[in-house]
Amino acid sequence: MSGTSIVHLVIRGRVQGVGFRAWTQHQGELRGLTGWVRNRGDGSVEAVVSGPAAEVAQMVAVCREGPRGSVVDHVEETPADRTLLAHAPAGAFSILPTA
């Protein structure tokens, strides 16, 4: 894979109350990615991830596993565009308030 990729993720399972957002932010920063993560009112975690396609693919793969204490049942992955990145500061991976 090459070029830049932007994906929108909805992660379902036991993913709230287990540090998933902070873990996701850290994983994004480790890979030099930009984007955001937040809890959703339905109990899922939502994220938008942008960066080199190979790094984004690795990020999606680790999100399918999640941090210790989480149980990921399903990750819905869809292509996204830059408009979804407007919620986060440029060049950062942020934790946003619950939607």
C-alpha positions in Angstrom: 0.0 0.0 0.0 1.2 3.5 -0.7 -0.1 7.0 -0.4 -2.4 8.5 2.2 -5.4 6.7 3.6 -8.3 8.0 5.8 -10.6 5.5 7.4 -13.6 5.8 9.7 -13.9 3.1 12.4 -16.7 2.0 14.6 -15.5 -0.5 17.2 -18.0 -2.6 19.1 -17.7 -4.9 22.1 -16.5 -4.2 25.6 -14.7 -1.0 24.5 -15.8 1.6 27.0 -14.4 1.9 30.5 -11.3 -0.1 29.6 -9.0 2.8 28.4 -9.7 2.2 24.7 -9.6 5.9 23.8 -6.3 6.7 25.5 -4.8 3.5 24.1 -6.0 4.4 20.6 -4.6 7.9 20.8 -1.2 6.4 21.9 -1.3 3.8 19.1 -2.0 6.6 16.6 0.8 8.8 17.9 3.3 5.9 17.8 2.5 5.5 14.1 2.6 9.2 13.4 -1.0 9.3 12.4 -3.6 12.0 12.7 -7.2 11.7 13.6 -9.5 11.4 16.6 -11.3 8.9 18.8 -14.4 9.2 21.0 -16.9 7.1 22.8 -20.4 7.0 21.4 -23.7 6.9 23.3 -24.5 3.4 22.0 -21.4 1.9 23.8 -19.1 1.8 20.8 -15.9 3.7 20.1 -15.6 5.8 16.9 -12.3 6.8 15.3 -11.0 8.5 12.2 -7.4 7.7 11.3 -5.3 9.3 8.6 -1.8 8.8 7.4 0.4 6.6 5.2 -1.7 3.7 4.0 0.5 1.0 5.5 0.5 2.7 9.0 -3.3 3.1 8.8 -3.7 -0.6 8.0 -1.5 -1.4 11.0 -3.7 0.8 13.2 -6.9 -0.9 12.0 -5.3 -4.2 12.8 -4.4 -3.3 16.4 -7.9 -1.8 16.9 -9.3 -5.2 16.0 -7.4 -6.5 19.1 -7.8 -3.5 21.4 -6.0 -2.9 24.7 -5.9 -5.3 27.7 -9.3 -5.6 29.3 -11.2 -4.9 26.1 -13.2 -7.3 24.0 -13.6 -6.3 20.4 -16.5 -8.0 18.8 -16.6 -6.1 15.5 -14.8 -3.2 13.7 -16.7 -1.5 10.9 -14.2 0.1 8.6 -15.2 2.6 5.9 -13.2 5.0 3.7 -13.4 8.6 4.9 -12.5 12.0 3.6 -10.7 15.0 5.1 -14.0 16.5 6.3 -14.1 14.1 9.2 -10.6 15.3 10.3 -11.9 18.8 10.9 -12.9 17.7 14.5 -9.2 17.4 15.5 -6.3 19.8 15.6 -4.1 19.5 12.5 -1.3 17.0 12.9 -2.6 15.6 16.1 -4.4 12.5 17.3 -7.1 13.7 19.7 -9.6 12.3 22.1 -13.0 14.0 21.5 -16.0 14.2 23.9 -18.6 11.5 23.7 -21.0 11.8 20.8 
